[in-house]
Amino acid sequence: MALDLGHRLAIARHARRLSQQVVAKAVGITQKHLSQVEHGHVPFLSLASGTVLRLAEVLGVSTDYLLGRTGTEEETGTPRSSAPRATPLAPRPRARKAASVG
């Protein structure tokens, strides 16, 4: 049986022993929204691509895995980093303009 996005999210999250609250906060969505996605109540096409990217990053899996394009739950065994990201992703700081001497 093929796993859908919600099941793959739940499997990856459980493999890392992360709560829905921790993952949702790190991704920038509500715990309720994450729960709805995991249970298949939110259509995949309604998710922003950035949300899918952040979920993959936080859970240490590829977007291809989440989207069902590759592998099984075995891909969730080892996170990409030594520890899952548990803080919200911050926007990149803007470069400061050099002060002109005049």
N, C-alpha and C positions, 0 to 999 in steps of 0.2 A: 504494500500500500504506500503510495506517495504521500509524503508529509507536506502540509501546506505551511505558509509563512508563520502562522500562529503557533503551530506545533513545533516548528524549528526554533522559534524564539524561546518558547518555554523550555525546550530541551537544552538549549545553550545556556539559558539563565540558570536552570537547575544544576547543570554541570559545574557552574562556577559558584554555586551556593549563594546566589544573589537574590534579594527580594525584588518584587515588582517595584516597590517604592524606590529602592536604590537605583535600579536601572532607569526608571521613568525620570527621576530627578537628573541623572547624568545625561539623559538624552534631551530633556527639556519638554517632556510631555507629562500628563497626569498619570497617576497609578491606575485610575479608572480606564483611561484610554488604552494603556498598555494591556490591561486585563481584557478589554473588549477585542483588541487585536489578537491576543493569544487564544481567545475563545472563538474567533472567526466571526465576530459581530461587526467588524469594521472591514469593508472591502479593501483589498490590497491597493487598488487604483486610487483610493482616497488618501493614501499615505504620501507625504511629500518625499521626494527622492533623498533630501537631506536627512530626513528622519530615519530612513532605511540605512543610509550610510553611517549615521551616528549609532544606531542599534548594533550594526555589525562591528563597529570599532569598540564599543563598550563591552560587547560580548566576546570579542576576540575571534570572530568568524568572518568569512568573506560574504560579500553581498550575494555572490553566486550561490553560496550555501543557503542563505536565508530565502532566496528566491526560488530554490529548488532546481537550480541549474547544475549543481554538482553534489556529489557525495551523500553521505548519511550522517547520522548523529556522531559517528566516529570523528568527524572534523572538529567537533566541539571539545575534544579531549584536552587540548593544550591551548591556552590563550596566546595571542601574539606577543603580549608583554608579560612580564613576570607577575603582575597583579592587574586585575580589572580596574578600569577607570571608574571611580566612584564619585567623581565630582562633575558638575555640569561642564560641558564643553564651552569654553569662553571664546568670544570672537578674537581674531588676531589683532594685536595692537597695530595702530596706524603708525607709519613712519613719521617722525617729526621733521619739520623743515628746519634747516640750519638758520640760525639767527644771522641776519646780515649786519655787518659792521659798517657804520656809515658816518 
